[in-house]
């Protein structure tokens, strides 16, 4: 393949050079990549939708996607409490899935949470990544 010097595009002149494919692992042949992870993510989103349909605020927000900031935290707590009963998930997984379901920025949702929920998220991140030691934090709040 030759390259156009102006646009850096490759074009075929009839002289075929072969490009090497990426490394294919044997597991990739039999199973699509991340299919189990996608299944779990879809299941959690379906569970969140079922919780939403049974919620007292369903009628109010089923047609309107905008949620006032003052009601973001109570809705999050509602979902968190219901997910705890149905799924064994970490606090971070719950936070990410609920934020995605609500189509809300992680920053906005985190700002509205109570300190106890923030502490739970930060402690889990510390256990997983050791963020407190890296930043030399000894006390949270």
C-alpha positions in Angstrom: 0.0 0.0 0.0 1.2 3.5 -0.8 0.6 6.6 1.2 -0.6 9.9 -0.2 2.0 12.5 1.0 -0.5 15.3 1.4 -3.4 13.6 3.2 -1.5 10.6 4.7 -4.1 8.3 3.1 -3.3 4.8 2.0 -4.4 3.7 -1.4 -4.1 0.5 -3.5 -2.0 0.6 -6.6 -2.3 -3.1 -7.3 0.9 -4.0 -5.4 -0.5 -5.7 -2.4 1.3 -5.6 0.9 -0.3 -7.5 3.7 -0.8 -5.9 7.1 -0.5 -8.2 10.1 -3.6 -8.7 12.1 -3.7 -8.2 15.9 -3.0 -11.1 18.1 -6.1 -13.3 18.5 -6.5 -15.3 21.6 -8.2 -18.7 21.6 -11.0 -17.6 23.9 -12.0 -14.8 21.4 -12.9 -17.4 18.8 -15.6 -19.1 20.9 -17.0 -16.2 22.9 -17.6 -12.6 21.9 -15.5 -10.2 23.9 -17.1 -9.0 27.1 -20.4 -10.7 26.4 -20.8 -11.7 30.1 -20.0 -8.2 31.3 -22.5 -6.8 28.8 -25.1 -9.3 30.0 -24.5 -8.3 33.7 -24.6 -4.5 32.8 -27.9 -5.0 30.9 -29.4 -7.0 33.7 -28.5 -4.3 36.3 -30.0 -1.6 34.0 -33.2 -3.8 33.7 -33.3 -4.2 37.5 -33.0 -0.4 37.9 -35.8 0.1 35.4 -38.0 -2.4 37.3 -37.3 -0.5 40.5 -38.1 2.8 38.8 -41.4 1.5 37.5 -42.4 0.6 41.1 -41.2 3.9 42.6 -43.4 6.6 44.0 -41.8 9.1 41.7 -42.3 7.1 38.5 -45.3 9.1 37.3 -43.5 12.4 37.8 -40.3 11.5 36.0 -41.4 8.9 33.4 -42.3 11.6 30.9 -39.8 14.3 32.0 -36.1 13.4 32.1 -35.1 16.5 34.2 -34.7 15.9 37.9 -34.2 18.9 40.2 -30.9 18.8 42.1 -32.7 18.7 45.4 -34.3 15.4 44.5 -31.3 13.7 43.0 -30.0 12.3 46.3 -33.3 10.9 47.6 -33.8 9.1 44.3 -30.2 7.7 44.5 -30.9 6.5 48.0 -34.1 4.8 46.9 -32.3 3.0 44.1 -29.3 2.1 46.4 -31.6 0.6 49.0 -33.5 -1.5 46.5 -30.3 -2.7 44.7 -28.8 -3.8 48.1 -31.8 -6.1 48.5 -31.7 -7.6 45.0 -28.0 -7.6 44.0 -24.7 -8.1 45.8 -22.8 -5.2 44.3 -20.0 -2.9 45.5 -20.8 0.7 46.3 -18.8 1.9 43.3 -20.7 -0.4 40.9 -24.0 0.8 42.4 -23.0 4.4 42.0 -21.9 4.1 38.4 -24.9 2.1 37.3 -27.4 4.4 39.0 -25.7 7.5 37.5 -25.8 5.9 34.1 -29.5 4.9 34.5 -30.3 8.5 35.6 -28.2 9.9 32.7 -26.4 12.0 35.2 -22.9 13.2 35.5 -20.8 11.4 38.2 -19.7 14.8 39.5 -23.2 16.1 40.0 -24.4 13.0 41.6 -21.4 12.8 43.9 -21.9 16.4 45.0 -25.5 15.8 46.1 -24.8 12.7 48.2 -24.6 12.7 52.0 -21.2 12.4 53.6 -21.8 8.8 54.7 -22.3 7.7 51.1 -19.3 9.6 50.0 -17.2 8.0 52.7 -18.4 4.6 51.7 -17.3 5.3 48.1 -14.0 6.8 49.1 -13.1 3.9 51.4 -13.9 1.4 48.7 -11.6 3.3 46.3 -8.9 3.3 48.9 -9.1 -0.4 49.4 -8.9 -1.0 45.7 -6.4 1.7 44.6 -4.8 3.0 47.8 -5.7 6.6 47.1 -5.3 7.8 50.7 -1.7 6.7 50.9 -0.9 8.3 47.6 -2.3 11.6 48.6 -1.2 11.3 52.2 -4.7 11.5 53.6 -5.2 10.3 57.2 -8.7 11.5 57.9 -11.7 11.8 55.6 -14.2 14.2 57.2 
